[in-house]
């Protein structure tokens, strides 16, 4: 059964905050059923686009729902409107279901501000666009606002840093609900690549070395990402992407400025760091990332301390 995803639509909505995640989720197949709701049936968004046939706000969303709160082109004005007041009060009524885990709320860009004004973010880790991060702290002084994050997931509340990061949130949702392979296929179809992890700083291995369009390199990166704990000898990896080992090494140096081995190690280090953040021991984090021991992990951290 498809998971219902409800987009909260207000006048002045940032168009890409809606269409980016919506198109991403639609490309995953029939796993999600997209609905559009709001206080009024027609809203004009940014870029001169108008959204119509918006359904009225239901009194209560069904359990298992995902609620998407997009940002606004001018959040000061848009979130001060009568429509925003109605939406804010409605959001406040959804708060018990959100905190009980019955509903997941996804706030994109400045949409986090609307959730903050509804009292949903107290005690919750969250983020938003860097231009409004100070306003978020003012709107929700009890929230744990994080800087320099692509997106943050905490207590059923998802929040993202900026416009295109709504796509990253949608890919993360697909990864969670449909599996890594589906997320990678959708990312490849969109030519954005599955490159970011939620609580990583914006300059992570997933992002730093995906800003290219060479298909052989992307295939090699996808293989290493799908099984980073494997050893991936250069000859074997090159054979899987149908180029010679020498040519693959040259491609990585030319397009990424890094060797195949160092790229693989950066993935392993990032995975180990994620494991440590999640509370795993050094030994278990090392093994999960494909290192032979905690000692080897410590040695690699010394060589590449950037993570």
Secondary structure by P-SEA (a helix, b strand, c coil): cbbbbbbbccccccccccaaaaaaaaaccccbbbbbbcccccccccccccccccccccccccccbbbbbbbbccaaaaaacaaaaaaaaaaaaaaaaaaaccbbbbbcccaaaaaaaaccccccccccccccaaaaaaacccccccccccccccccbbbbccccaaaaaaaaaaaacccaaaaaaaaaaaccccccccccccccccccccccccaaaaaaaaaaaacccccccaaaaaaaacccaaaaaaaaaacccccaaaaaaaaaaaaaaaaaaacccaaaaaaaaccccaaaaaaaaaacccc
